């Protein structure tokens, strides 16, 4: 699959968010830099870096912008000269605190042309109208002092002598202009003969340890840069080959492919360990969001999941056993804060993520060290039961962050306290899974105890937290005893976590499918006809659309209404490739937006939701493909009636990689699995024997001298399939035509 989007630059309001494990950069639609942040010290190192090219004195104008996994490129044109301006921050290299702006210039005409490049760099962070995140005043007030050393510009932050940026280029600089905010420069004019091509590269390195490391890692030689580009490209391509899902929906397939790219962009190596933030760039790791992220990253980056669990274990546990709300990961030691709530959703979600990591990786040694923390967290939740209802109870009478127990915790003036349905449903799941974890670790006494606690809590939720008037789940019964019957997307939690029976699940889903909630771009957080509905207020949490809520509703639909599962997945990703993204404000093709206005569907939050990519991958695997983690892998696909196939290649599972697909009502797998479908085991995945361009929607498995080849067609396609001799005995070529949604199964 070719993972790139090409758009007229004028159709984009902003560019992509690019990163490696140590840097995060935002780009404009023109591929100029709009900010660079470092994970080493939670500091902003650059607020703007623009490059402009003049051809015979005429400014080159942007035409199209290409967004890819590793790079963003804007093509400019002037006087028969084409310029491709590319941004890259390297991965899989020795030094990652570096960014590149590359100019590939090509004289496409028959006359010689003269070119000049100008640069404008502002080091203090800036508040850009196009971006939702506003930097703090300290970052905007930074000032620098610059000097030239060996034709490189070294800029040091005043008052922070170790905070350094070094700028270099492989083209002669005619003039430089310094002030206390940055650097401007003009290159010496250079000629480009007819048909001539040339690459110019401009490099900026960063260091929080003085200028020596930054200067030592400048790669000014074309060969060295070419190696970094190749290693970075290969690193990103590895994510396309891992957990490669294929379905009859081309839109869903692209969403799944880009979910992996955007997950990888969230990896951060903080001073205290691996983590990710819910609002990049910053060092705040929210336990709730990290736990949700782990459910997806276990299937793509299990080592990263492990690192986040380690960070939570040593830095996110309160003395009571409760999990904190967030950790500042660049502080030494890491600082934690919990808003003073006696219960939160971070605590049960942490237990769920610990179980999930054990179930998917089989990492029993590590989980044994975390099991006591998970057990203590569950015991703490039990200790917060209150009154005759016996439900877990939030005692806060504050508002906003300090008075909302649940995921919608940033609504000004809002309270969600007392017996909160969301928290209790998550606690039920946490107790159930803790019971399973105890069983997997051989602790039978604890297994029985937590199974009993889970069942008791489930009974109490269904006794007390259902409205007699609506017949649906309450938001909460508050500290004054008032039942809140407003219909919100939070109704989904008892469905997701197994509290609701089938009748209640069906009734709730039908309410969520009503146009009051369901839209072409996702599910509203609050029903449009409900008191207090507002499509914009409170970060769109009172009636706007959050894609993660849509994913939760889609997941809850998997058994009864799989067609809604697919529709939900398509709705989530649809905005990520609309024809004119700027019509929906800060939409970037290939990126999942954070949240949308509930009526005009404008993207009003971050252009790249940090947690949604992992949730989307999880939804594809555990929702659509029906993977059920546990001591033994179970797979029961949830395909709508008009779908007859789906599959995944190279899925990380307990230290190995599994490939499987369902077709003709049979599940084909490289390992034995439990399923309601007939299962055929073909232990060897031989898909890599086929040509790369044939592998996007092809899976080939072998068992001894037998082989089975599956080809799916999300769109109409003509296939020229070259059967390798290792499978067919001799080279053979098949020419096939498939209509969209169909598939072909070949047995050899």
C-alpha positions as CSV (number, residue, x, y, z in Angstrom):
1,X,0.0,0.0,0.0
2,X,1.4,3.4,-1.0
3,X,1.1,5.4,2.2
4,X,0.9,9.0,1.1
5,X,-1.7,11.7,0.3
6,X,-1.2,14.3,-2.4
7,X,-3.3,17.5,-2.1
8,X,-3.2,21.0,-3.7
9,X,-1.4,23.0,-1.1
10,X,-4.2,25.6,-1.1
11,X,-6.6,22.9,0.0
12,X,-4.7,22.4,3.3
13,X,-4.9,24.7,6.3
14,X,-2.0,23.1,8.1
15,X,0.6,20.3,7.6
16,X,1.4,17.2,9.4
17,X,2.8,16.3,12.9
18,X,6.1,14.5,12.6
19,X,8.3,13.1,15.3
20,X,10.8,10.6,16.4
21,X,11.2,9.3,20.0
22,X,13.1,12.5,21.0
23,X,11.5,15.3,18.9
24,X,8.1,16.5,17.9
25,X,7.6,18.9,15.0
26,X,4.6,20.7,13.5
27,X,4.5,21.8,9.9
28,X,2.6,24.2,7.8
29,X,0.9,23.1,4.6
30,X,3.9,24.6,2.7
31,X,6.3,22.3,4.6
32,X,7.8,25.1,6.6
33,X,8.4,24.3,10.2
34,X,5.9,25.6,12.8
35,X,7.5,24.3,16.0
36,X,10.1,21.8,17.3
37,X,10.0,20.4,20.8
38,X,12.4,18.1,22.6
39,X,11.5,15.3,25.0
40,X,14.9,15.5,26.7
41,X,13.8,18.6,28.7
42,X,10.3,19.5,27.7
43,X,11.5,22.6,25.9
44,X,10.6,24.2,22.6
45,X,13.7,24.8,20.5
46,X,12.3,26.3,17.4
47,X,9.1,28.2,16.6
48,X,9.4,28.8,12.9
49,X,11.7,27.9,10.0
50,X,10.6,29.0,6.6
51,X,12.5,28.5,3.3
52,X,11.7,30.4,0.2
53,X,13.2,29.9,-3.3
54,X,13.5,32.6,-5.9
55,X,14.1,31.7,-9.6
56,X,15.5,34.6,-11.6
57,X,14.1,36.8,-8.9
58,X,10.6,35.3,-9.1
59,X,9.3,33.6,-5.9
60,X,8.5,29.9,-6.4
61,X,4.9,29.2,-5.6
62,X,3.6,26.0,-3.8
63,X,1.4,23.8,-5.9
64,X,0.9,20.4,-4.2
65,X,1.9,18.9,-0.8
66,X,2.5,15.2,-0.3
67,X,2.1,13.8,3.2
68,X,3.8,10.4,3.8
69,X,4.8,8.4,6.8
70,X,8.4,9.7,7.2
71,X,8.3,12.9,5.2
72,X,6.2,15.9,4.0
73,X,7.0,17.5,0.7
74,X,5.7,20.6,-1.0
75,X,6.3,21.1,-4.7
76,X,7.0,24.7,-5.8
77,X,7.2,26.0,-9.3
78,X,8.7,29.1,-11.0
79,X,10.1,29.7,-14.5
80,X,10.3,26.1,-15.6
81,X,12.0,25.1,-12.4
82,X,10.5,22.6,-10.0
83,X,11.5,22.6,-6.3
84,X,10.5,19.8,-4.0
85,X,10.8,21.0,-0.4
86,X,10.9,18.0,2.0
87,X,10.9,17.8,5.8
88,X,12.5,14.8,7.6
89,X,13.3,14.0,11.2
90,X,15.3,10.8,11.2
91,X,14.5,7.5,13.0
92,X,16.7,4.4,13.5
93,X,19.8,6.6,13.6
94,X,22.4,7.4,16.3
95,X,21.4,11.0,16.9
96,X,17.7,11.9,16.6
97,X,17.7,15.5,17.8
98,X,17.9,16.8,14.2
99,X,15.6,18.0,11.5
100,X,16.2,18.4,7.8
101,X,14.7,20.6,5.1
102,X,15.8,19.3,1.7
103,X,15.4,21.1,-1.6
104,X,15.4,19.0,-4.7
105,X,15.6,21.5,-7.6
106,X,15.1,20.5,-11.3
107,X,15.3,22.7,-14.3
108,X,12.7,21.3,-16.6
109,X,13.2,23.9,-19.3
110,X,15.7,24.6,-22.0
111,X,17.3,27.7,-20.5
112,X,19.7,28.3,-17.6
113,X,18.1,29.8,-14.4
114,X,19.6,31.5,-11.4
115,X,18.3,30.5,-7.9
116,X,18.5,32.0,-4.5
117,X,17.2,30.5,-1.2
118,X,16.2,32.6,1.8
119,X,15.5,31.4,5.3
120,X,13.7,32.9,8.2
121,X,14.1,31.2,11.6
122,X,12.4,32.3,14.9
123,X,13.5,30.3,17.9
124,X,10.9,31.3,20.5
125,X,7.8,29.2,20.2
126,X,4.8,30.9,18.6
127,X,1.1,30.8,18.8
128,X,-0.2,29.9,15.3
129,X,-3.8,30.6,14.5
130,X,-3.9,27.2,12.6
131,X,-3.0,25.1,15.6
132,X,-5.1,24.5,18.7
133,X,-2.3,24.2,21.2
134,X,-0.9,27.5,22.5
135,X,2.6,27.5,24.1
136,X,3.1,29.0,27.6
137,X,4.4,32.5,28.0
138,X,7.9,31.3,29.0
139,X,8.4,29.6,25.7
140,X,7.3,32.6,23.7
141,X,9.6,35.0,25.6
142,X,12.8,33.0,25.1
143,X,15.6,35.0,23.5
144,X,18.8,33.7,21.9
145,X,22.4,34.8,21.1
146,X,23.8,33.6,17.8
147,X,27.4,33.2,16.5
148,X,29.1,31.7,13.4
149,X,31.5,28.8,14.0
150,X,33.0,27.0,11.0
151,X,30.2,28.4,8.8
152,X,27.6,27.0,11.1
153,X,25.2,29.2,13.1
154,X,25.1,28.3,16.8
155,X,22.2,29.8,18.7
156,X,22.0,29.6,22.5
157,X,19.1,30.5,24.7
158,X,19.9,33.4,27.1
159,X,19.8,32.2,30.6
160,X,20.0,28.5,29.5
161,X,23.5,28.1,28.3
162,X,23.1,24.3,27.6
163,X,20.1,24.9,25.3
164,X,21.6,25.1,21.8
165,X,20.5,24.9,18.1
166,X,23.0,24.6,15.3
167,X,22.1,25.5,11.7
168,X,24.1,24.4,8.7
169,X,23.7,24.1,4.9
170,X,25.6,22.6,2.0
171,X,25.2,25.7,-0.1
172,X,27.2,28.9,0.3
173,X,25.5,31.6,2.4
174,X,25.8,35.1,1.1
175,X,24.4,37.0,4.1
176,X,23.2,36.3,7.6
177,X,21.2,38.5,9.9
178,X,20.9,37.9,13.6
179,X,18.6,39.2,16.3
180,X,17.7,38.0,19.7
181,X,14.9,35.8,18.3
182,X,16.6,34.0,15.5
183,X,18.4,34.0,12.2
184,X,17.7,35.1,8.6
185,X,19.9,34.2,5.7
186,X,20.3,34.5,2.0
187,X,22.3,32.0,-0.1
188,X,24.7,33.0,-2.8
189,X,23.0,32.8,-6.2
190,X,23.7,29.5,-8.1
191,X,22.9,28.5,-11.7
192,X,20.9,25.5,-12.9
193,X,21.6,24.4,-16.4
194,X,18.8,23.0,-18.6
195,X,17.8,19.6,-17.3
196,X,20.0,19.8,-14.3
197,X,19.0,18.4,-10.9
198,X,20.5,19.3,-7.6
199,X,19.8,18.5,-3.9
200,X,20.4,21.1,-1.2
201,X,20.1,20.3,2.4
202,X,19.6,22.5,5.4
203,X,20.2,20.9,8.8
204,X,19.3,21.9,12.3
205,X,20.5,20.0,15.4
206,X,19.5,20.5,19.0
207,X,21.1,19.8,22.3
208,X,20.3,20.4,26.0
209,X,24.0,19.7,26.8
210,X,25.7,22.5,25.1
211,X,26.9,23.0,21.5
212,X,29.4,20.1,21.3
213,X,26.8,17.3,20.8
214,X,24.8,19.4,18.4
215,X,27.8,20.3,16.2
216,X,29.2,16.8,16.4
217,X,26.1,15.2,14.8
218,X,25.7,17.5,11.8
219,X,25.5,15.3,8.7
220,X,26.7,17.6,5.9
221,X,27.9,14.9,3.5
222,X,25.3,13.7,0.9
223,X,26.3,10.1,1.5
224,X,25.6,10.4,5.2
225,X,22.3,12.0,4.6
226,X,21.3,9.4,2.1
227,X,21.9,6.7,4.7
228,X,19.8,8.5,7.3
229,X,16.9,8.9,4.8
230,X,17.2,5.2,3.8
231,X,17.2,4.0,7.4
232,X,14.3,6.2,8.3
233,X,12.2,5.2,5.4
234,X,12.9,1.5,6.1
235,X,12.0,2.0,9.7
236,X,8.6,3.4,8.8
237,X,8.0,0.8,6.2
238,X,8.4,-1.8,8.9
239,X,5.2,-0.6,10.4
240,X,3.3,-1.3,7.2
241,X,4.5,-4.9,7.2
242,X,3.6,-5.5,10.8
243,X,-0.1,-6.1,11.8
244,X,-1.2,-5.5,8.2
245,X,-5.0,-5.8,8.2
246,X,-7.0,-6.2,5.0
247,X,-10.7,-5.9,4.7
248,X,-13.3,-5.3,1.9
249,X,-13.3,-1.6,2.8
250,X,-10.5,0.4,1.1
251,X,-11.4,3.3,3.5
252,X,-11.0,1.2,6.6
253,X,-7.8,-0.3,5.2
254,X,-6.2,3.1,4.8
255,X,-7.4,4.1,8.3
256,X,-5.8,1.0,9.7
257,X,-2.5,1.6,7.8
258,X,-2.3,5.2,9.0
259,X,-3.3,4.3,12.5
260,X,0.0,2.4,12.8
261,X,2.0,5.4,11.4
262,X,0.3,7.8,13.8
263,X,0.8,5.4,16.8
264,X,4.5,5.3,16.1
265,X,4.5,9.1,16.0
266,X,3.4,9.1,19.7
267,X,6.4,7.2,21.0
268,X,8.4,9.4,23.4
269,X,11.5,8.6,25.3
270,X,11.3,10.8,28.4
271,X,14.1,11.0,30.9
272,X,12.1,8.7,33.2
273,X,11.2,6.2,30.5
274,X,8.9,5.4,27.6
275,X,5.6,7.3,27.4
276,X,3.2,9.3,25.4
277,X,1.2,12.5,26.0
278,X,-2.4,13.2,25.4
279,X,-1.6,16.7,24.1
280,X,1.7,16.9,22.3
281,X,4.1,18.4,22.6
282,X,4.5,18.2,26.4
283,X,5.7,15.8,29.1
284,X,2.3,15.1,30.6
285,X,1.4,11.4,30.5
286,X,-2.3,10.8,31.5
287,X,-2.7,7.2,32.9
288,X,-6.2,6.9,31.4
289,X,-5.0,7.6,27.8
290,X,-1.8,5.5,28.2
291,X,-4.0,2.6,29.3
292,X,-6.2,2.9,26.2
293,X,-3.1,3.3,24.0
294,X,-1.7,0.0,25.3
295,X,-4.7,-1.9,24.1
296,X,-3.6,-1.0,20.5
297,X,0.2,-0.8,20.9
298,X,0.3,-4.4,22.4
299,X,-0.5,-5.4,18.8
300,X,2.1,-3.3,17.1
301,X,4.8,-2.1,19.6
302,X,4.6,-4.4,22.6
303,X,8.0,-3.2,23.8
304,X,6.6,0.3,24.0
305,X,3.6,-0.9,25.9
306,X,6.0,-2.6,28.3
307,X,8.0,0.6,28.7
308,X,4.8,2.6,29.5
309,X,3.7,0.1,32.1
310,X,7.1,0.3,33.7
311,X,6.8,4.1,33.9
312,X,3.4,3.8,35.4
313,X,4.5,1.2,37.9
314,X,7.3,3.4,39.3
315,X,5.8,6.9,38.9
316,X,2.0,6.8,38.7
317,X,0.9,4.9,41.8
318,X,-0.5,6.9,44.7
319,X,0.2,5.7,48.3
320,X,-3.3,4.4,48.6
321,X,-2.9,2.1,45.5
322,X,-5.0,4.4,43.3
323,X,-3.5,5.4,40.0
324,X,-2.8,9.0,39.6
325,X,-4.3,11.2,36.9
326,X,-1.1,12.2,35.2
327,X,2.7,12.2,35.5
328,X,5.2,14.9,34.4
329,X,7.8,12.8,32.7
330,X,10.6,15.3,32.4
331,X,10.6,16.1,36.1
332,X,13.3,14.4,38.2
333,X,11.8,12.6,40.0
334,X,8.6,12.5,37.9
335,X,5.8,14.6,39.4
336,X,2.3,13.1,39.7
337,X,-1.1,14.7,40.3
338,X,-4.6,13.3,40.7
339,X,-6.9,16.4,41.0
340,X,-7.9,15.2,44.5
341,X,-10.5,12.7,43.3
342,X,-10.9,9.7,45.5
343,X,-11.8,7.6,42.4
344,X,-11.1,8.0,38.7
345,X,-11.1,6.0,35.5
346,X,-7.3,5.8,35.4
347,X,-7.3,3.1,38.1
348,X,-9.6,0.5,36.5
349,X,-8.1,1.2,33.1
350,X,-4.6,0.5,34.4
351,X,-5.7,-2.9,35.6
352,X,-7.3,-3.6,32.2
353,X,-4.1,-2.6,30.4
354,X,-1.9,-4.8,32.7
355,X,-4.2,-7.8,31.9
356,X,-4.1,-7.0,28.2
357,X,-0.4,-6.9,28.1
358,X,-0.1,-10.3,29.8
359,X,-2.7,-11.8,27.6
360,X,-1.2,-10.6,24.3
361,X,2.5,-11.0,25.1
362,X,2.6,-13.8,27.7
363,X,5.2,-11.7,29.6
364,X,4.5,-13.5,32.8
365,X,7.7,-12.5,34.5
366,X,7.1,-8.8,34.2
367,X,3.4,-9.0,34.9
368,X,4.1,-10.9,38.2
369,X,5.9,-7.7,39.3
370,X,2.8,-5.6,38.3
371,X,0.2,-8.0,39.6
372,X,0.4,-6.7,43.2
373,X,0.0,-3.1,42.0
374,X,-3.1,-4.2,40.0
375,X,-4.5,-6.1,42.9
376,X,-3.9,-3.1,45.3
377,X,-5.6,-0.8,42.8
378,X,-8.6,-3.1,42.7
379,X,-8.7,-3.3,46.5
380,X,-8.6,0.5,46.6
381,X,-11.6,0.7,44.3
382,X,-13.5,-1.7,46.5
383,X,-12.7,0.5,49.5
384,X,-14.5,3.4,47.8
385,X,-17.9,1.7,47.9
386,X,-20.5,3.7,49.7
387,X,-24.0,3.4,51.0
388,X,-26.8,0.8,50.5
389,X,-26.1,0.7,46.7
390,X,-22.6,-0.7,47.3
391,X,-21.4,1.1,44.2
392,X,-17.9,2.7,43.8
393,X,-18.5,6.3,44.7
394,X,-16.8,9.6,43.9
395,X,-17.1,12.0,46.9
396,X,-15.9,15.2,45.2
397,X,-18.2,18.3,45.2
398,X,-15.9,20.3,43.0
399,X,-16.3,20.9,39.3
400,X,-14.3,20.5,36.0
401,X,-11.1,18.5,36.4
402,X,-11.5,18.3,40.2
403,X,-15.1,17.1,40.1
404,X,-15.6,14.9,37.0
405,X,-15.0,11.2,37.5
406,X,-14.7,9.9,34.0
407,X,-13.2,10.6,30.6
408,X,-15.2,13.8,29.8
409,X,-13.3,15.6,32.6
410,X,-12.6,19.0,31.0
411,X,-16.1,20.6,30.9
412,X,-16.0,23.9,32.7
413,X,-18.5,24.1,35.6
414,X,-19.6,20.5,35.1
415,X,-19.8,17.8,37.8
416,X,-19.9,14.0,37.5
417,X,-19.6,12.6,41.0
418,X,-21.3,10.0,43.2
419,X,-22.0,6.6,41.7
420,X,-20.8,7.1,38.1
421,X,-21.9,4.5,35.6
422,X,-18.7,4.7,33.5
423,X,-16.4,4.2,36.6
424,X,-18.4,1.3,37.9
425,X,-18.6,-0.4,34.5
426,X,-14.8,-0.1,34.1
427,X,-14.3,-1.4,37.7
428,X,-16.4,-4.5,36.8
429,X,-14.2,-5.2,33.8
430,X,-11.1,-4.6,36.0
431,X,-12.2,-7.1,38.6
432,X,-13.2,-9.7,36.0
433,X,-9.9,-9.4,34.2
434,X,-7.9,-9.3,37.5
435,X,-9.6,-12.6,38.2
436,X,-8.5,-14.0,34.9
437,X,-4.9,-12.7,35.5
438,X,-4.8,-14.3,38.9
439,X,-5.9,-17.6,37.3
440,X,-3.2,-17.2,34.6
441,X,-0.6,-16.7,37.3
442,X,-1.9,-19.7,39.3
443,X,-3.5,-17.8,42.2
444,X,-6.8,-19.6,42.5
445,X,-7.9,-17.9,45.8
446,X,-7.6,-14.4,44.2
447,X,-9.2,-15.7,41.0
448,X,-12.4,-16.7,42.8
449,X,-12.4,-13.6,45.0
450,X,-12.3,-11.1,42.1
451,X,-14.7,-13.1,40.0
452,X,-17.2,-12.9,42.9
453,X,-16.6,-9.1,43.4
454,X,-17.1,-8.5,39.7
455,X,-20.4,-10.4,39.5
456,X,-21.7,-8.5,42.6
457,X,-20.8,-5.2,41.1
458,X,-22.4,-6.1,37.8
459,X,-25.7,-6.9,39.7
460,X,-25.5,-3.6,41.5
461,X,-24.9,-1.5,38.4
462,X,-27.9,-3.1,36.7
463,X,-30.0,-2.7,39.8
464,X,-29.3,1.0,40.6
465,X,-27.8,2.7,37.5
466,X,-30.7,2.2,35.0
467,X,-33.3,4.9,34.7
468,X,-36.9,3.6,35.2
469,X,-38.0,6.5,32.9
470,X,-35.7,6.0,29.9
471,X,-34.9,2.3,30.4
472,X,-31.2,3.3,29.7
473,X,-28.2,3.7,31.9
474,X,-27.8,6.8,34.0
475,X,-24.8,9.1,33.7
476,X,-24.6,8.9,37.6
477,X,-26.4,9.3,40.8
478,X,-24.7,12.3,42.3
479,X,-23.7,13.1,45.9
480,X,-27.1,14.6,46.7
481,X,-28.8,11.4,45.5
482,X,-30.1,12.9,42.2
483,X,-30.2,10.5,39.2
484,X,-28.9,12.1,36.0
485,X,-30.9,10.8,33.1
486,X,-29.4,12.9,30.3
487,X,-28.6,10.6,27.3
488,X,-24.9,10.7,26.6
489,X,-22.4,8.6,24.8
490,X,-21.3,7.3,28.2
491,X,-24.1,4.8,27.9
492,X,-21.7,2.7,25.9
493,X,-19.4,1.7,28.8
494,X,-21.7,-1.0,30.4
495,X,-22.0,-2.4,26.8
496,X,-18.3,-2.4,26.1
497,X,-17.3,-3.9,29.4
498,X,-19.8,-6.7,29.6
499,X,-22.2,-5.3,32.2
500,X,-25.3,-5.1,30.0
501,X,-27.2,-8.2,28.9
502,X,-28.2,-8.6,25.2
503,X,-31.6,-6.9,25.5
504,X,-30.1,-3.9,27.2
505,X,-27.2,-3.8,24.7
506,X,-29.7,-3.8,21.8
507,X,-31.8,-1.1,23.4
508,X,-28.9,1.2,24.1
509,X,-27.3,0.7,20.7
510,X,-30.5,1.6,18.9
511,X,-30.6,4.8,20.9
512,X,-27.0,5.6,19.9
513,X,-27.7,4.9,16.3
514,X,-30.5,7.5,16.2
515,X,-29.5,10.7,14.3
516,X,-29.6,12.4,17.7
517,X,-26.2,10.8,18.2
518,X,-25.1,9.1,15.0
519,X,-23.6,11.3,12.2
520,X,-21.5,10.7,9.1
521,X,-18.4,11.6,11.0
522,X,-19.0,9.9,14.3
523,X,-21.1,9.8,17.5
524,X,-22.0,12.9,19.5
525,X,-20.9,12.9,23.1
526,X,-24.4,14.2,24.2
527,X,-27.6,13.6,22.3
528,X,-28.8,16.6,20.2
529,X,-32.2,16.7,21.9
530,X,-30.8,16.5,25.4
531,X,-30.8,19.3,28.0
532,X,-27.4,21.0,28.1
533,X,-26.5,19.9,24.5
534,X,-23.9,22.2,22.9
535,X,-21.9,21.0,19.9
536,X,-18.9,23.2,20.7
537,X,-18.8,23.8,24.5
538,X,-16.3,22.1,26.8
539,X,-13.9,20.8,24.2
540,X,-16.9,19.3,22.3
541,X,-17.7,17.0,25.2
542,X,-21.3,18.3,25.6
543,X,-22.5,17.4,22.1
544,X,-19.4,17.5,19.8
545,X,-17.9,14.4,18.3
546,X,-14.9,12.5,19.7
547,X,-13.7,9.7,17.4
548,X,-12.7,7.5,20.3
549,X,-16.4,7.5,21.5
550,X,-17.4,6.4,18.0
551,X,-14.9,3.6,18.2
552,X,-16.3,2.5,21.6
553,X,-19.8,2.4,20.2
554,X,-18.6,0.5,17.1
555,X,-16.9,-2.0,19.3
556,X,-20.1,-2.5,21.4
557,X,-21.9,-3.2,18.1
558,X,-19.6,-6.0,17.0
559,X,-21.9,-8.9,17.9
560,X,-25.4,-7.6,17.3
561,X,-24.8,-5.1,14.5
562,X,-21.5,-5.7,12.8
563,X,-22.6,-3.5,9.9
564,X,-22.6,-0.6,12.3
565,X,-19.1,-1.6,13.4
566,X,-17.9,-1.1,9.9
567,X,-20.0,2.0,9.4
568,X,-18.4,3.5,12.5
569,X,-14.9,2.7,11.4
570,X,-15.6,4.3,8.0
571,X,-17.1,7.4,9.7
572,X,-14.1,7.8,12.0
573,X,-11.6,7.9,9.2
574,X,-13.7,9.7,6.5
575,X,-12.7,13.2,7.7
576,X,-9.0,12.2,7.4
577,X,-9.2,12.3,3.6
578,X,-11.9,14.7,2.6
579,X,-11.4,16.5,-0.8
580,X,-10.7,19.9,0.7
581,X,-9.4,19.5,4.3
582,X,-9.3,23.3,5.0
583,X,-13.1,23.4,4.7
584,X,-13.1,21.4,8.0
585,X,-10.4,23.6,9.5
586,X,-7.3,21.8,11.0
587,X,-7.7,18.5,9.2
588,X,-4.6,16.8,8.0
589,X,-4.9,13.9,5.5
590,X,-3.9,10.6,7.1
591,X,-4.2,12.0,10.7
592,X,-7.1,11.3,13.1
593,X,-8.5,14.6,14.4
594,X,-9.1,14.9,18.1
595,X,-12.7,16.2,18.2
596,X,-15.2,17.8,15.9
597,X,-18.0,20.4,16.2
598,X,-21.2,18.4,16.6
599,X,-23.1,20.0,13.7
600,X,-20.7,21.4,11.1
601,X,-18.1,18.7,11.7
602,X,-15.2,21.1,11.8
603,X,-12.1,19.7,13.5
604,X,-11.7,21.9,16.6
605,X,-9.0,20.1,18.6
606,X,-5.6,18.7,17.8
607,X,-5.0,17.8,14.2
608,X,-3.5,14.5,15.3
609,X,-5.3,12.8,18.2
610,X,-2.6,11.0,20.2
611,X,-4.8,8.1,21.4
612,X,-7.2,7.5,18.5
613,X,-4.7,5.7,16.2
614,X,-4.2,3.0,18.8
615,X,-7.9,2.7,19.5
616,X,-8.6,2.4,15.8
617,X,-6.1,-0.5,15.5
618,X,-7.6,-2.2,18.6
619,X,-11.1,-1.8,17.0
620,X,-10.0,-3.4,13.8
621,X,-8.4,-6.4,15.6
622,X,-10.7,-7.1,18.6
623,X,-13.8,-5.6,17.0
624,X,-13.8,-6.5,13.4
625,X,-11.4,-9.5,13.3
626,X,-12.8,-10.7,16.6
627,X,-9.5,-11.4,18.4
628,X,-10.1,-12.4,22.0
629,X,-6.9,-12.2,24.1
630,X,-6.4,-14.7,26.8
631,X,-4.3,-17.7,27.8
632,X,-5.2,-19.2,24.3
633,X,-5.9,-17.1,21.3
634,X,-9.5,-17.1,20.3
635,X,-10.7,-15.5,17.0
636,X,-14.4,-15.0,16.1
637,X,-14.7,-12.4,13.3
638,X,-17.6,-10.0,13.4
639,X,-18.2,-9.4,9.7
640,X,-21.3,-7.8,8.4
641,X,-23.5,-10.0,6.1
642,X,-22.1,-8.5,2.9
643,X,-18.5,-9.2,3.9
644,X,-17.0,-12.6,3.3
645,X,-13.4,-12.1,4.2
646,X,-10.8,-10.2,6.3
647,X,-7.3,-11.0,7.4
648,X,-4.1,-9.8,9.2
649,X,-0.5,-10.5,8.5
650,X,2.4,-10.5,11.0
651,X,0.5,-9.8,14.1
652,X,2.7,-9.8,17.2
653,X,1.5,-12.5,19.6
654,X,3.4,-13.8,22.6
655,X,6.8,-13.3,21.2
656,X,6.0,-14.5,17.7
657,X,4.0,-13.2,14.7
658,X,0.7,-14.7,13.6
659,X,-0.9,-14.5,10.1
660,X,-4.6,-15.4,9.6
661,X,-7.5,-14.7,7.4
662,X,-11.2,-15.7,7.2
663,X,-12.7,-16.7,3.8
664,X,-15.3,-19.2,2.7
665,X,-16.5,-19.4,6.4
666,X,-13.2,-20.9,7.4
667,X,-10.4,-19.4,9.4
668,X,-6.9,-20.0,8.1
669,X,-4.1,-19.4,10.6
670,X,-0.4,-20.0,11.1
671,X,-1.0,-21.2,14.7
672,X,-3.9,-23.2,16.3
673,X,-6.6,-20.9,17.5
674,X,-10.0,-21.3,19.1
675,X,-12.9,-20.2,16.9
676,X,-16.6,-20.9,16.2
677,X,-15.4,-21.3,12.6
678,X,-13.6,-24.3,11.2
679,X,-9.9,-23.7,11.5
680,X,-7.1,-24.8,9.1
681,X,-3.6,-24.4,10.3
682,X,-0.9,-23.6,7.7
683,X,2.2,-22.9,9.9
684,X,4.3,-20.9,7.4
685,X,3.5,-17.4,6.1
686,X,5.0,-17.4,2.6
687,X,3.6,-14.0,1.5
688,X,7.1,-12.4,1.3
689,X,7.9,-14.8,-1.6
690,X,5.5,-12.7,-3.8
691,X,6.4,-9.4,-5.3
692,X,6.0,-6.4,-3.0
693,X,3.3,-4.8,-5.2
694,X,1.3,-8.0,-4.9
695,X,1.3,-8.2,-1.1
696,X,-1.1,-5.4,-0.2
697,X,-4.2,-7.6,-0.3
698,X,-2.6,-11.1,-0.6
699,X,-1.9,-13.7,2.0
700,X,-0.1,-16.9,1.2
701,X,0.3,-19.8,3.7
702,X,2.1,-23.1,3.4
703,X,1.7,-26.5,5.1
704,X,4.3,-29.0,3.9
705,X,3.7,-29.2,0.2
706,X,0.3,-27.6,0.4
707,X,-0.3,-23.9,0.0
708,X,-3.3,-21.6,0.1
709,X,-3.3,-18.2,-1.5
710,X,-5.9,-15.6,-0.6
711,X,-6.5,-12.4,-2.6
712,X,-9.0,-9.8,-1.5
713,X,-10.3,-6.9,-3.6
714,X,-11.4,-3.8,-1.6
715,X,-11.8,-2.1,-5.0
716,X,-12.1,-3.3,-8.6
717,X,-8.7,-4.6,-9.5
718,X,-6.9,-6.6,-12.2
719,X,-4.2,-8.7,-10.8
720,X,-1.2,-10.2,-12.6
721,X,-0.1,-12.7,-10.0
722,X,3.4,-14.2,-10.4
723,X,3.4,-17.5,-8.5
724,X,6.9,-18.2,-7.2
725,X,8.5,-21.6,-7.9
726,X,8.8,-22.3,-4.2
727,X,5.0,-22.5,-4.1
728,X,3.9,-23.6,-7.6
729,X,6.9,-25.8,-8.5
730,X,7.7,-23.6,-11.4
731,X,7.1,-19.9,-12.2
732,X,3.5,-19.3,-13.3
733,X,1.6,-16.1,-14.0
734,X,-2.1,-15.7,-13.4
735,X,-4.2,-12.8,-14.8
736,X,-7.2,-12.2,-12.7
737,X,-10.0,-9.7,-12.5
738,X,-11.9,-9.1,-9.2
739,X,-14.8,-6.8,-8.4
740,X,-14.8,-4.7,-5.3
741,X,-15.6,-6.7,-2.2
742,X,-14.8,-10.1,-3.8
743,X,-12.0,-12.4,-3.1
744,X,-10.1,-15.4,-4.6
745,X,-8.9,-18.5,-2.8
746,X,-6.3,-20.7,-4.5
747,X,-5.2,-24.0,-3.2
748,X,-2.0,-25.6,-4.4
